[in-house]
Amino acid sequence: MASKEILGHRILGIKGKLIVIEGVPAGVYSQCGEKVVQADVGRAIAALVEDSKRLRRARTISVPVIKFVEEAA
């Protein structure tokens, strides 16, 4: 069981687009710091991204894209 509750962001990649969902309640495990959401929260997130009207009305942000290049040591 997670030891602490937080409100955070979830970033999803769906059909080649990034969707940011704000204010997602999540638990945080004290031992490893991993964030998890309850099943009902996951279902609510799925419903949000299926709502095409809501997606069209949502504010948008610009996100930089940087290609990873491993530099020789």
Backbone as CSV, one residue per row, in Angstrom:
resi,resn,N_x,N_y,N_z,CA_x,CA_y,CA_z,C_x,C_y,C_z
1,MET,0.837,-1.182,0.000,0.000,0.000,0.000,0.881,1.245,0.000
2,ALA,0.476,2.237,-0.778,1.215,3.491,-0.834,1.083,4.208,0.496
3,SER,2.125,4.911,0.882,2.132,5.538,2.197,1.729,7.005,2.181
4,LYS,1.648,7.616,1.003,1.374,9.047,0.940,0.524,9.324,-0.291
5,GLU,-0.403,10.267,-0.179,-1.239,10.667,-1.319,-0.768,12.016,-1.846
6,ILE,-0.709,12.128,-3.168,-0.342,13.393,-3.802,-1.288,13.660,-4.966
7,LEU,-1.305,14.891,-5.439,-1.956,15.234,-6.696,-0.848,15.494,-7.690
8,GLY,-0.887,14.818,-8.804,0.183,14.962,-9.775,-0.346,15.046,-11.190
9,HIS,0.550,14.925,-12.132,0.233,14.951,-13.551,0.474,13.567,-14.134
10,ARG,-0.296,13.222,-15.121,-0.053,12.017,-15.902,0.122,12.457,-17.338
11,ILE,1.148,11.958,-17.983,1.407,12.270,-19.384,1.207,10.987,-20.173
12,LEU,0.282,11.037,-21.119,-0.058,9.864,-21.900,0.256,10.108,-23.365
13,GLY,0.740,9.110,-24.043,0.929,9.173,-25.487,-0.186,8.378,-26.141
14,ILE,-1.078,9.058,-26.856,-2.220,8.395,-27.485,-2.322,8.836,-28.931
15,LYS,-2.275,7.877,-29.838,-2.388,8.139,-31.276,-1.410,9.214,-31.730
16,GLY,-0.175,9.134,-31.246,0.865,10.062,-31.657,0.796,11.436,-31.020
17,LYS,-0.097,11.620,-30.051,-0.215,12.913,-29.378,0.009,12.732,-27.884
18,LEU,0.587,13.761,-27.270,0.758,13.759,-25.819,-0.458,14.407,-25.184
19,ILE,-0.945,13.793,-24.131,-2.049,14.358,-23.356,-1.583,14.449,-21.914
20,VAL,-1.705,15.631,-21.322,-1.326,15.847,-19.930,-2.611,15.950,-19.115
21,ILE,-2.731,15.148,-18.092,-3.888,15.201,-17.203,-3.400,15.722,-15.863
22,GLU,-3.969,16.844,-15.439,-3.542,17.500,-14.196,-4.407,17.055,-13.021
23,GLY,-3.837,17.153,-11.830,-4.586,16.914,-10.600,-4.979,15.466,-10.376
24,VAL,-4.156,14.541,-10.829,-4.457,13.114,-10.680,-4.049,12.656,-9.286
25,PRO,-4.997,12.113,-8.510,-4.620,11.594,-7.187,-3.816,10.307,-7.337
26,ALA,-2.709,10.245,-6.627,-1.834,9.064,-6.708,-1.242,8.791,-5.334
27,GLY,-0.928,7.546,-5.114,-0.211,7.158,-3.909,1.266,7.070,-4.225
28,VAL,2.097,7.288,-3.221,3.543,7.201,-3.396,4.085,6.222,-2.364
29,TYR,4.817,5.225,-2.857,5.449,4.270,-1.952,6.667,4.908,-1.310
30,SER,6.741,4.836,0.014,7.841,5.476,0.738,9.178,4.798,0.478
31,GLN,9.201,3.512,0.230,10.463,2.800,0.057,11.118,3.078,-1.282
32,CYS,10.305,3.171,-2.359,10.913,3.327,-3.685,10.509,4.621,-4.393
33,GLY,9.484,5.311,-3.891,9.056,6.565,-4.500,8.147,6.400,-5.714
34,GLU,7.798,5.157,-6.053,6.937,4.930,-7.211,5.540,5.475,-6.951
35,LYS,4.973,6.086,-8.004,3.631,6.649,-7.913,2.654,5.679,-8.564
36,VAL,1.529,5.452,-7.901,0.503,4.548,-8.418,-0.866,5.199,-8.279
37,VAL,-1.777,4.835,-9.189,-3.151,5.323,-9.090,-4.075,4.138,-8.820
38,GLN,-5.164,4.411,-8.138,-6.178,3.392,-7.887,-6.872,3.027,-9.195
39,ALA,-7.468,1.847,-9.258,-8.136,1.370,-10.468,-9.244,2.311,-10.918
40,ASP,-10.014,2.860,-9.966,-11.102,3.762,-10.356,-10.565,5.059,-10.960
41,VAL,-9.410,5.506,-10.500,-8.773,6.697,-11.079,-8.308,6.384,-12.497
42,GLY,-7.733,5.208,-12.691,-7.313,4.789,-14.031,-8.488,4.733,-14.998
43,ARG,-9.628,4.225,-14.534,-10.824,4.187,-15.382,-11.322,5.591,-15.702
44,ALA,-11.248,6.490,-14.728,-11.669,7.876,-14.964,-10.746,8.550,-15.983
45,ILE,-9.452,8.280,-15.919,-8.501,8.827,-16.897,-8.831,8.301,-18.285
46,ALA,-9.122,7.002,-18.390,-9.483,6.417,-19.685,-10.726,7.093,-20.255
47,ALA,-11.703,7.370,-19.414,-12.920,8.045,-19.875,-12.619,9.467,-20.338
48,LEU,-11.721,10.153,-19.633,-11.360,11.520,-20.027,-10.747,11.566,-21.419
49,VAL,-9.833,10.669,-21.712,-9.155,10.712,-23.010,-10.044,10.206,-24.138
50,GLU,-11.126,9.513,-23.811,-12.088,9.082,-24.825,-13.095,10.187,-25.155
51,ASP,-13.159,11.219,-24.335,-14.126,12.309,-24.509,-13.592,13.322,-25.523
52,SER,-13.937,13.140,-26.800,-13.372,13.985,-27.861,-13.780,15.449,-27.716
53,LYS,-14.981,15.729,-27.217,-15.393,17.126,-27.007,-14.501,17.793,-25.972
54,ARG,-14.249,17.085,-24.901,-13.408,17.634,-23.834,-11.986,17.864,-24.333
55,LEU,-11.469,16.938,-25.147,-10.122,17.100,-25.697,-10.042,18.323,-26.611
56,ARG,-11.069,18.544,-27.418,-11.053,19.716,-28.312,-11.079,21.030,-27.537
57,ARG,-11.760,21.040,-26.385,-11.871,22.275,-25.584,-10.666,22.500,-24.671
58,ALA,-9.857,21.496,-24.481,-8.744,21.589,-23.523,-7.689,22.583,-24.002
59,ARG,-7.086,23.265,-23.032,-5.983,24.157,-23.384,-4.820,23.313,-23.893
60,THR,-3.958,23.901,-24.672,-2.807,23.172,-25.202,-1.514,23.848,-24.760
61,ILE,-0.453,23.066,-24.777,0.877,23.573,-24.441,1.843,23.136,-25.525
62,SER,2.963,23.813,-25.606,4.020,23.443,-26.542,5.061,22.630,-25.783
63,VAL,5.483,21.520,-26.381,6.438,20.636,-25.715,7.665,20.473,-26.596
64,PRO,8.861,20.799,-26.091,10.069,20.583,-26.888,10.347,19.089,-27.072
65,VAL,10.871,18.735,-28.208,11.248,17.350,-28.499,12.751,17.325,-28.753
66,ILE,13.451,16.518,-27.982,14.903,16.416,-28.097,15.248,14.973,-28.368
67,LYS,16.024,14.727,-29.409,16.441,13.373,-29.744,17.642,12.990,-28.876
68,PHE,17.566,11.794,-28.305,18.666,11.297,-27.481,19.829,10.877,-28.374
69,VAL,20.997,11.388,-28.065,22.212,10.994,-28.766,23.258,10.690,-27.708
70,GLU,23.716,9.462,-27.704,24.742,9.075,-26.723,26.085,9.590,-27.200
71,GLU,26.714,10.367,-26.354,28.013,10.951,-26.718,29.128,9.995,-26.329
72,ALA,30.130,9.937,-27.166,31.294,9.080,-26.890,32.063,9.657,-25.704
73,ALA,32.485,8.782,-24.812,33.211,9.237,-23.621,34.680,9.423,-23.922
